[in-house]
């Protein structure tokens, strides 16, 4: 799968998470450069993120994924507190219901038309 961001960013994150009723995270999968499960290509105005591994299973299991990146105007992370730094993180939520619905319908069609 390829995700394209209309900005240039060096270290994006794709995050799948689920939370309980109290807002505590109980399940999570992440795709980052450090885990070697994404590849990132940037040009002057875009970032192309190629996901590898078991992301299709995650897209079927989780209700939402978040595409996260750090804004260009963020100060050097080594010089400020972590809580302040969080305000510079952008998270774009992507609802996966429609993907799951279409994937299951396509899978069923393929089984019926073999």
C-alpha positions, 0 to 999 in steps of 0.5 A: 500500500502507498500513502501519499502526504502533500508535504515533505516529511522525513519520518512519518508514522502509520499507527493502528490502535484500539482503546477501551471505554476509559481511553486506555490503549490496549492494542496497537501496531505501528509502521515506522522507519525504525521498524523497517516496515515502511519505505519513505520517498520524498520530493520537494512537496510530497512524501510517499510512504510504502507500507510492507508487512502485515498491514492488510491484516491490520486494516481489516482488524482495526477500525481506524489508522492514523497517518502521523508526521511532525510539522515543519515548524517544530523546534528541535525535539532535543531542546523542548519538553515532550508534552510541548512537542506533542502540539507539533505532531499532526495525526490524520485519522482514516476510518477503515470501515469502507475499506473493510466492507469493499475488501470483504465483498471483493474477497467473496466475489473472488471465491464465488467466481473461481 
